[in-house]
């Protein structure tokens, strides 16, 4: 009896010691979680309007900065991604469609935000052709360069942080030669471009977008996905629409992206970067605007048609889709909230939502990742098939006009067919240049490609009409 | 057996008692740190002790059911035994997941808990939706569907009425 009890004491002691060890581990874990929950932000440096270097901002916002830096990552997705493969080799039809234009020389898949400046300096479209400083609007952190250019151009020093300074600098840098203008910038898109350094509020800094969205506000195109524009239209219109004061934060979470991910042209005479939204955001409304101002991007080398080149109209296509209509912003899917400890951080590693389906899609769509990816693949594969048909049709029309021209058809006789080349090519290119393979608005993408095919085939019929029939024996 | 041996064993006995005391003490302190007693209440604040529940807690405060129901009204059975069994099981699962941080995000309801939720929707709204339930699917079948599919693919009330309790 006395012997048995002491052994039991030994075991109890041992178990208690182990238990205490475990409890202390748990206590430490609980303390860690509770410390996370306090969300302390350390302000270690002061950030002002003159803080251009993102690394300095990163000292106060290390979580955002860490993800921002990861835009160097290179990943290939089903139809896009961030690996700079030569798209002209992947799809040689594009060389025919863009013949006579720099895009027929070099057209690569875009890499991440981190590379926007260095890649622009290296593309053959800039090296072999003369480009203006206007290109830098969307390939560099240009806010500071705008301000300095404005000061140099005679703006009073006390106005350097006003919108006026940005507009003045915009005017000066747009028409500079690219080689000269690119020396004024050091960073790709950076914190200052989208955030107010005092409040961190999302803000618009690009004059081209302010001009474009004002033109859109003044148009009659319904924009139910941008309620602040609709509200402005119903008001007294005493002051022009201003996204920085009129738009909601949720609208701004798309508008900051729409400063660049849009269709544009460099309007004459000053190479003014212009977003063609004067009639609305739809493909035919933009086409109508180009017709009204007499714009052509180039004259096609094989056919002599005055044609257009579409440029990544992501904002425009998204505007026609169900996500926009439901109030989902660009940042919701491309910079989804990610939990780090207890803090919800907007992921600044901007990329395809397909590379982070859990954060990007599953917050709203309660299906498995595989199911979500499969649904997207269906949309993109269908768009790809339509795209192939559209490209074939456009190439068919180009070759038909080329043959008729070689056979001696007059400009007058070819006029209608050339017009149809412009329209069909514009539509095909609108979806080709848009970076979602139809996903941003699947039905609209299909409609546009269907029109492209129809117009190209109509053009071929026109050519048949003007081609002299072989005389019967 | 000698006196010397007896003394040694006595010291071991005392050490064991001290160690048990330390365990009880650190255990109690840890439980207090973790606000363990709050979990015995129905207070929604207890659910947001863990910061992972912040989003649902915040959105519940702005959602229509805020005035009618707290977390446990929808997420735990209303009968005494069922409630405490579910509370114990979820308490264990949640503590384990939050300690080890090895759960899927965004967090998803499990089939078993979805069945409890559905049962509670119907419990309160039976007078309103009794006809619908009879016309479409029997109450029993609704449960069978939960049991059959634990991937969360089901046709429960919240499949459409997503935002009544809290946001996504």
Interface residues (C-beta under 8 A of the other chain):
Chain A: X2 X3 X5 X6 X9 X10 X12 X13 X16 X17 X19 X20 X23 X24 X26 X27 X29 X30 X31 X33 X34 X36 X37 X339 X341 X342 X344 X358 X359 X362 X363 X364 X366 X367 X368
Chain B: X1 X6 X9 X12 X13 X15 X16 X17 X19 X20 X22 X23 X26 X27 X29 X30 X33 X34 X50 X51 X52 X54 X55 X98 X99 X104 X105 X106 X108 X151 X152 X153 X168
